[in-house]
């Protein structure tokens, strides 16, 4: 059986295009929700515990109901893998948690809401090819915002930064924070190898606490450091997330050392 995308919503399995969310869902109306993107490799979700830990802590931080835990999710994930034909190969699993439907208009959080969970699993090959990048001139991360600590549905800023990069002839945009320090890529954490040491911006910069970033720190392969947007001679820059690790050829047309072992570094974290 060839691999194909599958979705689960309100107790129903179907192709994702055949599943529909209520128009009064706050996730749809207000981007009031959280998600996790989990790599599926060889029929198994990778680093699921770390993803669920971030999911749960983010929900608590944003005063949302607790999302489903591992005991509830594991059977659904295994069924999704079977239905999608991904017992071998690789895929991207998206776990979604909306604050739910509420009656009436406005942004006030209702006293009672009906939180909603859904998932989607799609075939996906991890990405390791080199990219070019610019530093966004229009978008910045807010290092003081709680939302910067959470993987929310609100990806408008990332979309605009990526569009800005593409319009400038680059592949990706890097974001500064509101203090002018390097923070992250549009959808990935930033790593800079400088004088033999991998560095990554601290969480105080406003970067997302990425799962792969966390693994690098846990294993002692990287350390946190404030970083500026100007490369130093000999620098190698990477963008890393759960679905791949992309070396950067250049930033704002300034050439960088091309790191050739991005895939090996990424796979060592699984």
QUIGINOR-V925989 format. One record per backbone hydrogen bond with DSSP energy under -1.0 kcal/mol. NH is the residue of the N-H (numbers start at 1). CO is the residue of the C=O. Records with the same first field share a line. If there is no record, write none. Layout:
NH = CO  CO
This chain:
4 = 84
6 = 121
7 = 14
8 = 119
9 = 12
12 = 9
14 = 7
18 = 15
19 = 16
25 = 22
26 = 100
29 = 25
30 = 26
32 = 26
33 = 31
34 = 97
35 = 151
36 = 95
38 = 93
40 = 91
41 = 44
42 = 89
44 = 41
46 = 39
51 = 47
52 = 48
53 = 49
54 = 50
55 = 51
56 = 52
57 = 53
58 = 54
59 = 55
60 = 56
61 = 57
62 = 58
63 = 60
64 = 59
73 = 69
74 = 70
77 = 73
78 = 74
79 = 75
80 = 76
81 = 77
82 = 78
83 = 79
84 = 80
86 = 81
91 = 40
92 = 122
93 = 38
94 = 120
95 = 36
96 = 118
97 = 34
98 = 116
99 = 32
101 = 114
102 = 24
114 = 101
116 = 98
118 = 96
119 = 8
120 = 94
121 = 6
122 = 92
124 = 90
127 = 243
131 = 247
133 = 250
134 = 172
136 = 174
141 = 176
145 = 142
149 = 146
150 = 147
152 = 150
153 = 33
155 = 153
159 = 155
160 = 156
161 = 157
162 = 158
163 = 159
164 = 160
165 = 161
166 = 162
167 = 163
168 = 164
169 = 166
170 = 165
171 = 132
172 = 132
174 = 134
175 = 184
177 = 181
178 = 141
180 = 177
182 = 227
183 = 175
184 = 175
185 = 188
189 = 240
191 = 238
192 = 199
193 = 236
194 = 197
197 = 194
199 = 192
200 = 223
205 = 202
206 = 203
210 = 208
214 = 210
215 = 211
216 = 212
217 = 213
218 = 214
219 = 215
220 = 217
221 = 216
222 = 216
223 = 198
225 = 200
235 = 232
236 = 193
238 = 191
239 = 246
240 = 189
241 = 244
244 = 241
245 = 127
246 = 239
248 = 237
249 = 131
251 = 254
252 = 133
254 = 251
256 = 249
257 = 235
265 = 261
266 = 262
267 = 263
268 = 264
269 = 266
270 = 267
